[in-house]
């Protein structure tokens, strides 16, 4: 009765830990292994190593703490002590109760330790002796899935000293435990909502002619003038800000000079404008270069004012859809 009251008192003392986390669970299991009774004889030979096995029951509070109880059959042993004067043989069993503290090695594997009590009983051919001893254990516990854990444990019960037995027990076992009501943490996938804003960018057209006092080129030359960059800046900014934008660059001349000369000059002037854009980071494949020579006048070539209007560069950038 004293031993039963002691076990009940331990369980009541540990009861505040019963307020578990969400993944708390009750578990049952079994184990089997090698049981050694050490120092069981003062003289002579004893069968000190046997196959043992047991049942496991516990409650896991899911915070690295469990309360665990086992009932083990630790083997059939022989003892001999001079104080008793005869050799005895019997079955050794133990009921254990201990807190189990887990320390994570990986997400699925823990190392654990237990310190508690063992109520052992040696039932021999000369009678039965039982008592309570200290229990310690060290183990490795692996979570195979939501239901099953696999464990390996070393358990030590020292100073089993009562009547005609005075020995230590070592029990190395492998076991399985089945956890009821345990669930894996759900994996949450964070989906970011991508809002695509589409904007239709209107077409843009620039015409640079000498009639407007815009001197992109020196007279009869294809190289850009010193002030050309100021006039080309708005179209350059459009091309730099919007990767979807493109441009068609068309060169024109008046009818002064040969047609072949004017055709070549118009192509070279359009290409000079394109080179200015590419030198400022615009990809060449977004640009189209065309030379029209004297073929497409917008004014009469019979007057100086008309010829000035015809000496021009047109830059057209079509409409496009911009996404951000």
PyMOL commands that set and color helices and strands:
alter all, ss='L'
color gray80, all
select helices_A, chain A and resi 2-13+15-18+210-212+228-241+259-278+284-286+304-310
alter helices_A, ss='H'
color red, helices_A
select strands_A, chain A and resi 25-38+49-60+65-81+86-104+109-124+127-143+148-162+165-180+198-201+204-209+247-251+287-291+312-317+320-323
alter strands_A, ss='S'
color yellow, strands_A
deselect
rebuild
show_as cartoon
